[in-house]
Amino acid sequence: MRIVVKLRHLAIAAGLAAGAISAILAPVSAQGPQGTATNEETSAVIGRMSKTLMGNQFSFRADTLRAYVGANGELLHIGHTLKTVVRRPDKLLVDATGDDGSTKLIYDGKTLVIYNVAQKQYARIPVSGKIEEMLEAAEKRLGIDFPLADLLTANPGESVLAGVTAGGQVGTVTIDGVKSRHFFFIQPPDLDMELWIEDSERALPRRVFVKYRTLPGHPTFFAELSDWNLSVQPTDADFTFQPPAGVTEVELKPRTDAAPASAK
């Protein structure tokens, strides 16, 4: 598949906007810079992570920091906190709060709703299918990017194990008291990725860092993943949007850029 970091904001009609980026993990093996991790070892860890994330439902928090190039060539940063609830195959709730405001994304399997809290506006588009199909449709039709999208695919392991030409385990660290394996991967033509995975049977992803080596300013994306809940029990109501009083619906404009914003 691919590893992607999207570097533009979510641009939506009538000022409905939210900062978002996509970090899509991908990888396999070789020797790490320090010590070695075989293909089998790396694949086994990714496989355990995939099995965990293929569960019917889960939730997690992601604290992200994106570096991007400003109008004058300066390197700027923007931060977000994303609280995500997943119920496979076709339910998704994302509550995003960051430097550019607060936005909710709600998908019930038939309709995608994007709600800008501060502007008291929301938009909806009819779309059906699994979570990954909805995210792909939203990106193609509207340029809407969702962070860490490959964690939500039907087979996260396949997403994570594609497109990388070299990499492996470089060491171990402790993140929030949890021992984690630290991996480094390369995907041509210009992406470097570091991925930290909990050293346990669950193999939950704990941290990700991606860098574009050839883009101006070498922009980056960083996410710290926490508050994993594999026992969450969301109901249909959690994925149903009821507009609060005073909130108005606006129409989303299709994306107009011809070129994709990501390396594939």
LOTI-349807 format. One record per residue (C-alpha): residue number from 0; residue in one letter; x negated, y negated, z negated. Coordinates in nm, 2 decimals, padded with zeros to 4 digits. Layout:
    i  aa    east   north      up
  NUM   A       X       Y       Z
...
//
This chain:
    i  aa    east   north      up
    0   M   00.00   00.00   00.00
    1   R  -00.16  -00.33  -00.10
    2   I  -00.29  -00.56  -00.38
    3   V  -00.15  -00.91  -00.36
    4   V  -00.16  -01.23  -00.55
    5   K   00.08  -01.49  -00.42
    6   L  -00.05  -01.85  -00.46
    7   R   00.25  -02.07  -00.40
    8   H   00.54  -02.17  -00.62
    9   L   00.89  -02.04  -00.57
   10   A   01.04  -02.31  -00.35
   11   I   01.41  -02.32  -00.35
   12   A   01.67  -02.57  -00.21
   13   A   01.81  -02.87  -00.40
   14   G   01.51  -02.87  -00.63
   15   L   01.58  -02.52  -00.77
   16   A   01.23  -02.40  -00.84
   17   A   01.01  -02.19  -01.07
   18   G   00.64  -02.11  -01.07
   19   A   00.58  -01.75  -00.98
   20   I   00.31  -01.54  -00.84
   21   S   00.27  -01.18  -00.75
   22   A  -00.01  -00.96  -00.86
   23   I   00.03  -00.62  -00.71
   24   L  -00.21  -00.37  -00.84
   25   A  -00.40  -00.13  -00.62
   26   P  -00.72   00.07  -00.64
   27   V  -00.94   00.38  -00.63
   28   S  -01.26   00.48  -00.71
   29   A  -01.63   00.50  -00.70
   30   Q  -01.88   00.42  -00.96
   31   G  -01.83   00.13  -01.20
   32   P  -02.10  -00.13  -01.25
   33   Q  -02.18   00.02  -01.59
   34   G  -02.14   00.39  -01.63
   35   T  -01.93   00.60  -01.40
   36   A  -01.57   00.70  -01.36
   37   T  -01.50   00.97  -01.11
   38   N  -01.21   00.96  -00.86
   39   E  -01.04   01.22  -01.06
   40   E  -01.07   01.03  -01.39
   41   T  -00.95   00.70  -01.24
   42   S  -00.66   00.87  -01.06
   43   A  -00.56   01.05  -01.37
   44   V  -00.53   00.73  -01.57
   45   I  -00.34   00.56  -01.30
   46   G  -00.12   00.87  -01.27
   47   R  -00.03   00.85  -01.64
   48   M   00.05   00.48  -01.61
   49   S   00.27   00.56  -01.31
   50   K   00.46   00.83  -01.49
   51   T   00.53   00.60  -01.78
   52   L   00.65   00.32  -01.55
   53   M   00.87   00.55  -01.35
   54   G   01.09   00.58  -01.66
   55   N   01.45   00.48  -01.62
   56   Q   01.43   00.16  -01.82
   57   F   01.17  -00.05  -02.01
   58   S   01.09  -00.41  -02.09
   59   F   00.77  -00.61  -02.14
   60   R   00.62  -00.95  -02.17
   61   A   00.36  -01.11  -01.95
   62   D   00.17  -01.42  -02.03
   63   T   00.01  -01.54  -01.70
   64   L  -00.23  -01.81  -01.59
   65   R  -00.28  -01.90  -01.23
   66   A  -00.56  -02.11  -01.08
   67   Y  -00.48  -02.28  -00.75
   68   V  -00.63  -02.56  -00.54
   69   G  -00.47  -02.90  -00.58
   70   A  -00.41  -03.17  -00.31
   71   N  -00.76  -03.31  -00.35
   72   G  -00.94  -02.98  -00.36
   73   E  -00.95  -02.96  -00.74
   74   L  -00.89  -02.63  -00.92
   75   L  -00.58  -02.65  -01.13
   76   H  -00.41  -02.40  -01.36
   77   I  -00.04  -02.32  -01.44
   78   G   00.09  -02.09  -01.71
   79   H   00.40  -01.89  -01.75
   80   T   00.56  -01.64  -01.99
   81   L   00.77  -01.37  -01.83
   82   K   01.01  -01.15  -02.02
   83   T   01.12  -00.86  -01.80
   84   V   01.39  -00.59  -01.84
   85   V   01.40  -00.31  -01.59
   86   R   01.67  -00.05  -01.54
   87   R   01.60   00.17  -01.24
   88   P   01.68   00.20  -00.97
   89   D   01.85  -00.14  -00.90
   90   K   01.87  -00.36  -01.21
   91   L   01.63  -00.64  -01.30
   92   L   01.63  -00.93  -01.54
   93   V   01.34  -01.18  -01.57
   94   D   01.33  -01.48  -01.80
   95   A   01.04  -01.70  -01.70
   96   T   00.92  -02.01  -01.90
   97   G   00.62  -02.21  -01.80
   98   D   00.46  -02.54  -01.73
   99   D   00.71  -02.61  -01.46
  100   G   01.03  -02.52  -01.65
  101   S   01.25  -02.22  -01.72
  102   T   01.41  -01.99  -01.47
  103   K   01.60  -01.67  -01.49
  104   L   01.62  -01.40  -01.22
  105   I   01.91  -01.15  -01.24
  106   Y   01.97  -00.86  -01.01
  107   D   02.27  -00.63  -01.05
  108   G   02.21  -00.40  -00.75
  109   K   02.43  -00.61  -00.52
  110   T   02.34  -00.98  -00.58
  111   L   02.03  -01.16  -00.67
  112   V   02.08  -01.48  -00.88
  113   I   01.81  -01.74  -00.95
  114   Y   01.90  -01.98  -01.23
  115   N   01.71  -02.30  -01.30
  116   V   01.79  -02.38  -01.66
  117   A   01.67  -02.74  -01.68
  118   Q   01.83  -02.85  -01.35
  119   K   02.15  -02.66  -01.44
  120   Q   02.16  -02.50  -01.10
  121   Y   02.18  -02.15  -00.97
  122   A   02.17  -01.98  -00.63
  123   R   02.27  -01.63  -00.53
  124   I   02.20  -01.41  -00.23
  125   P   02.37  -01.08  -00.13
  126   V   02.11  -00.81  -00.13
  127   S   02.13  -00.44  -00.22
  128   G   01.89  -00.15  -00.27
  129   K   01.63  -00.06  -00.52
  130   I   01.43  -00.32  -00.72
  131   E   01.14  -00.31  -00.48
  132   E   01.36  -00.35  -00.18
  133   M   01.53  -00.65  -00.34
  134   L   01.19  -00.81  -00.42
  135   E   01.07  -00.75  -00.06
  136   A   01.39  -00.90   00.09
  137   A   01.37  -01.20  -00.14
  138   E   01.00  -01.26  -00.04
  139   K   01.07  -01.23   00.33
  140   R   01.39  -01.43   00.34
  141   L   01.32  -01.70   00.08
  142   G   00.95  -01.69   00.00
  143   I   01.03  -01.59  -00.36
  144   D   00.75  -01.41  -00.53
  145   F   00.77  -01.20  -00.84
  146   P   00.47  -01.14  -01.06
  147   L   00.34  -00.78  -01.11
  148   A   00.58  -00.64  -00.86
  149   D   00.41  -00.31  -00.80
  150   L   00.47  -00.21  -01.16
  151   L   00.84  -00.20  -01.06
  152   T   00.81   00.02  -00.74
  153   A   00.96   00.36  -00.73
  154   N   00.60   00.50  -00.76
  155   P   00.37   00.25  -00.92
  156   G   00.08   00.50  -00.89
  157   E   00.10   00.50  -00.51
  158   S   00.11   00.12  -00.51
  159   V  -00.19   00.10  -00.74
  160   L  -00.40   00.36  -00.56
  161   A  -00.38   00.21  -00.21
  162   G  -00.60  -00.04  -00.02
  163   V  -00.91  -00.04  -00.25
  164   T  -01.24   00.07  -00.11
  165   A  -01.45   00.08  -00.43
  166   G  -01.42   00.06  -00.80
  167   G  -01.39   00.25  -01.12
  168   Q  -01.41   00.23  -01.50
  169   V  -01.67  -00.02  -01.63
  170   G  -01.61   00.02  -02.01
  171   T  -01.36   00.01  -02.29
  172   V  -01.22  -00.28  -02.50
  173   T  -00.97  -00.33  -02.77
  174   I  -00.66  -00.55  -02.68
  175   D  -00.42  -00.63  -02.97
  176   G  -00.56  -00.34  -03.17
  177   V  -00.52  -00.10  -02.88
  178   K  -00.82   00.08  -02.72
  179   S  -00.80   00.02  -02.35
  180   R  -01.00   00.13  -02.04
  181   H  -01.14  -00.15  -01.83
  182   F  -01.14  -00.10  -01.45
  183   F  -01.28  -00.30  -01.16
  184   F  -01.16  -00.26  -00.80
  185   I  -01.23  -00.42  -00.46
  186   Q  -00.99  -00.45  -00.18
  187   P  -01.12  -00.60   00.15
  188   P  -01.13  -00.85   00.29
  189   D  -01.14  -01.07  -00.02
  190   L  -00.98  -00.94  -00.33
  191   D  -01.14  -00.84  -00.66
  192   M  -00.93  -00.70  -00.94
  193   E  -00.99  -00.61  -01.30
  194   L  -00.73  -00.39  -01.47
  195   W  -00.71  -00.29  -01.84
  196   I  -00.51   00.02  -01.92
  197   E  -00.42   00.15  -02.26
  198   D  -00.63   00.46  -02.35
  199   S  -00.34   00.68  -02.44
  200   E  -00.10   00.92  -02.28
  201   R   00.13   00.63  -02.20
  202   A  -00.15   00.45  -02.02
  203   L   00.04   00.12  -02.02
  204   P  -00.12  -00.17  -01.84
  205   R  -00.25  -00.44  -02.08
  206   R  -00.42  -00.70  -01.87
  207   V  -00.49  -00.78  -01.51
  208   F  -00.72  -01.03  -01.34
  209   V  -00.74  -01.10  -00.97
  210   K  -00.97  -01.32  -00.77
  211   Y  -00.97  -01.43  -00.41
  212   R  -01.34  -01.45  -00.31
  213   T  -01.29  -01.62   00.03
  214   L  -01.00  -01.87  -00.03
  215   P  -01.09  -02.23  -00.11
  216   G  -01.17  -02.27  -00.47
  217   H  -01.16  -01.90  -00.53
  218   P  -00.81  -01.90  -00.69
  219   T  -00.73  -01.65  -00.96
  220   F  -00.44  -01.48  -01.14
  221   F  -00.45  -01.35  -01.50
  222   A  -00.18  -01.17  -01.69
  223   E  -00.18  -01.04  -02.05
  224   L   00.09  -00.77  -02.09
  225   S   00.25  -00.70  -02.42
  226   D   00.57  -00.61  -02.62
  227   W   00.62  -00.29  -02.41
  228   N   00.95  -00.13  -02.51
  229   L   01.02   00.21  -02.34
  230   S   01.33   00.27  -02.55
  231   V   01.53  -00.04  -02.45
  232   Q   01.89   00.03  -02.37
  233   P   02.02  -00.25  -02.14
  234   T   02.38  -00.25  -02.04
  235   D   02.55  -00.37  -01.71
  236   A   02.63  -00.69  -01.89
  237   D   02.26  -00.77  -01.93
  238   F   02.23  -00.79  -01.55
  239   T   02.55  -00.99  -01.49
  240   F   02.52  -01.37  -01.46
  241   Q   02.80  -01.59  -01.61
  242   P   02.73  -01.95  -01.52
  243   P   02.72  -02.17  -01.83
  244   A   02.95  -02.47  -01.85
  245   G   02.81  -02.76  -01.64
  246   V   02.60  -02.54  -01.42
  247   T   02.65  -02.57  -01.04
  248   E   02.58  -02.33  -00.75
  249   V   02.35  -02.45  -00.47
  250   E   02.26  -02.29  -00.14
  251   L   01.92  -02.14  -00.09
  252   K   01.73  -02.23   00.22
  253   P   01.55  -01.96   00.42
  254   R   01.17  -01.98   00.42
  255   T   01.03  -02.17   00.71
  256   D   00.66  -02.08   00.69
  257   A   00.55  -01.85   00.97
  258   A   00.25  -01.70   00.79
  259   P   00.27  -01.48   00.48
  260   A   00.12  -01.61   00.17
  261   S  -00.06  -01.29   00.08
  262   A  -00.33  -01.06   00.20
  263   K  -00.20  -00.72   00.31
//
